[in-house]
Amino acid sequence: MGAGSSILGADGEWGETSLGDMPESCVAAVLLYLDPPEICQVARLNRAFRGAASADCVWAVKLPANYRYLVALAAAADGEGRCDGHGNGKRFSLASTKKEIYARLCRPTLFDTGTKEFWILKNKGGLCISISSKAMTITGIDDRRYWSHLATEESRFHSVAYLQQIWWLEVDGELDFCFPAGCYSLFFHLHLGRPYRRMGRRLCATEHVHGWDVRPTRFQLSTSDEQQASSEYYLHLHEQGGWKLYHVGDFVVSNSDEPVKLKFSMMQIDCTHTKGGLCVDSVFIYPKGYKPERANIVCM
């Protein structure tokens, strides 16, 4: 069928109809079956599609079940930005259209004094979270003989913790958050060697890398409803290729309105040898099965 068809008018004459003659309610019913990027594309077709593509009924079903909780966090972050002189002047709240809410939640939102960040995926609306190394408890982090903080554009938080050498490696973190119901995967974002740039080229210093081949590094995850997961990796086997996402485990959220408390850790506490040359950037939480573009994922 073409974009237009013939109908018999009231005066007995045949006329032409097109997609532009479709009622917005009918167009909206079709758009419910499209992903958000596809909705934005078909909105360019004509006025009827453009109007339907902005309807609340279309975007409400695309939002996470607990979007009101996320909106409150985003609005608070935007309010802090305006106080700091970085706001865009427009107040964001639940009174915004559902399309505006979806678009805002797709942009990263910092919370917990800027050490954590959340956003939703543009295609499916799944929730993602990143937790900076500065939000974690790291044994010996304040002793410059062992650790230092490196400024880098390769981190979402523009800073990573760099281990020069230590006997007892232990990194612990927590998160208390309301997740939309679903299954999630947790990863540690790590890099063996110290990345840096010289003359516009990315290089990696490996003089401190040692000790990761003696014992595996153990990763653990637990939730407030007694879910547990763990994994072990010999980090030296994954030295090449830059940053890696080490899969710790998965957890399931059944109630979108109840906060889940997560505890996660990485440990290598065999004190018969030292280890070093490791960058700890952050922890990522993604919807299970999602693979970030250009990500190097390591799984058991």
N, C-alpha and C positions, 0 to 999 in steps of 0.2 A: 504493500500500500504506500502511496506517496504522502507528502506532508499535507496535501490538500485533497478535498473530495467534493462532489457535487451534491447539493440538496435542493429540494423543491421549495421555493419561497412562497409567501402568502399570496403573492400576485400571480402565482402560476409559473413564474420564471425560474429557471435553474440558476443557482449561484454557487460560488466557491467558498469553502471553509478551509481553515488552516489550524495549526496548533495554537495560534493566538486566540482562536475562538473558544478554546476549552475553558470551562469554569475553573477558577483557582482551586476550588475544593477538590475537583477531580485530579488536577495536577498534583496537589499536595498528597493525595492518596497514593499516587505513583512514586513520589519522591521519598516516601517512607521506606521504600525498599532499596534506596541508594545510600552509599557511603557519603559522608560529608564532602570530600573533595569532588565527588561526582555531582552532588547537589549544586555546588558552587559553579560547576562547568555548565550545567543545563540552564542555570539562571540567566545565562547570556542569550538564550534563544529568543525570547520575546518578553513582553510585559507580564503576561499571565504566569510564565515560569519564574520570572524575577520576583513577582509578588508571592507566589507559593513558596519559593525557596527561602523566604524570610519569615514564614509563618511559624509561630510558637509550637503548633502541633507537630510540625516536621522535626524541629530540633529538640523538643522535649524528650523524645524517645532515644535520641543519640547521647544525651547527657548521662553521666554516671548516676547510679541510684542515689548516692549521697551527695549530689552536687551542691546542695545547700551548705553542707559542712565545708566543702572545698571553696565555695564562694566566700564564706566568712573569712577563711584564711587569706584568700587573694585580696579581698577588700581591705583587710587589716594591713597587708603588705603594701598595697597601693596607698593607703593612708599614711604609712610611715614614709613612703617615697615622696609624697607631696610635702610632708613636713621637712624633708631633707632637700627640697627644691628640685626633685627629679620626677615629679608626677606630670601627667599629660593634661591635667586640668579637668578631666571628666571623671566623675565619681562612678565607681563600679559597685553594683549591689544586686540583690535579688530582683530589684525593680527593672533591671536591664532586660532586653529581649533575650529569648533563649539562644538565638544565634549569637548575640554579643557575649553571652555567658560562655558558650562553647568556645568561641574564638579566644576569649580571655584565659580560659583554663588550659588551652593549648600552649599558652606562653608560660615559661617557667616561673614559679612563685617561690621565693625564698621564705623560710620560716625558721623558728628557733634560733634567733639572733644571726641569721644568715648562714648557718652551718648545715642546713638541710633545704631541699628543693623538691617540688613536685610539679608535674604537668600531666596532661592527658594526650594520648596519641591522636593525631589529626584524622587518621583513617577510621579507627574503631572506637575511640574514646576511652581506651584502657588507661588506667592510672599507672604512672611511673614515679619513682622516688629516687633521689640521690642523697647520700649522707657523706659529708666531708670527713676527712681524717681528723680535722680539728674538733669534730663532735664525738670522737672516740677516746677511750682511755688507753693510752699506749705506755707500756712499762719503759721507764727511762727517757721519756720524750723531752724532759727538761734538762737533760744532761747532754751538752754539746759533743761530748766524746762519743756518744752513741747515735743521736738523732739530730737532724736539722730540718728546717722548713725551707723548701725551694719554691720560688716564684716561677710559674710556668703557665703558658697559654694552653697547654695540653690538658688542663684540668678545668672542669666546669666552675670550680671554686678558685681557680688561679693560684693554687698553692697545694703542694703535696708534702708528705712526711718522708724524709729520706734517711734510711738506716745505713750508717757507715759500718758498724760492727757491734755485736752484742752476743751475750751468752744465752739470755732468756728472752725470747720473742713472745710477746703477748699483746694482742690488740682486741679490745672489747668495745661493743657499742650497743645502744638501745634505741628503740623507737616506739612511741605510743601514738597510734594513728587510727583513724576510721577509714578502712578500705572498703570500696565497693565489693560486694560478694563476688567471689571467683577464686581462681588458683593463681598463685604468684611464685616467681623464682627469685632467689637472692644470690647476688654475685659480689665478690671482692674484685676491685679494679686495681691491678698491680703491674709493676714493670721492673724487671731485673736490669740493673744498670742505671746510670744517671743521664737522662736525655738533656741535651743542650743544643744551642744553635751557634754556628760560626760561619760568617760570610754568607748568610742566607741558607746554609745547609743544616739539616738536622743530623746531629751526631749523638753517640751514646758512649759515655765513659764507663768502663767495666772493671776498673782496677780494684774496686771494693767487693765485687761479686765473688762470694765463696760460701761454702758450708751447706748449700741447699741439696747436695747429693748424698749427704750422710743419713739423714732421716727425713721422712715426709713432713710437710706442714699440714696441720690438722685444722679444718674449718668446721664450725658448729653453728646451729640455728635452733632456737626454741621459741615457742609462743606461749602466751598467757593461758591458752586452752590446752596446753600440754602436748602440742605437736613438736616433734624433734626431727632433726636431720643433721647429717655430718658427711664430710668428704675429706680425702687426703690426696695431696699432690706433691710430687718431687718437682719443685719449682725450676730446677736447672734444666729439666727436659723441655721447658717452654721458654728458654731464654731468648731465642730469636723471634723477631717479628713485632717487637714493641709492646704496647699495652695489651694485657690479657684480662678477660672477665672469667674468674674462677668460680664455677658454679658450686655454691654451698649446699643448697637444697630447696625444696618447695614447701609451701604451706597453703592451706585453704581457708578462706574467709566465708562464713555462711550468713552472717548478719551485717548488713551495711551500716547499721546504726550504732553498733557497739565497737568501741575502740579495741584494737588488738595491740598487745605489748610484745614486741619482738626483742630478743636478745641474740646477738651474733658475735662470733669471735674467730680469730685465727691465732694458732699457737705453734711454736716450735721450741720446746723448753728442755731439750736434751742438752745439758750443760757440759757434756764431754767435748764440745767444740763450739767455736764461734760461727756466726753467719752474718753476712752483710751485703751491701750493694742493692738494696730493695727500696723501690718507691711505693708508698701506700697512698693512693689517691682518695678512694671513696668506696662506698658500698652502693650498689644499684639494686633496685627492686623493680622487676618488670612483670607484666602479665605472662603467665607460663606459655611458652611457645614463641614468644616474640623475640626476634633477633635484630638488634640495632644494626643500622647500615655500617658496613666496614668494621664491624666488631669481631675480635678474635675471642671466641668462647672456648673455654677449656672445661670439659665434663668428664666425669668418671666413666 
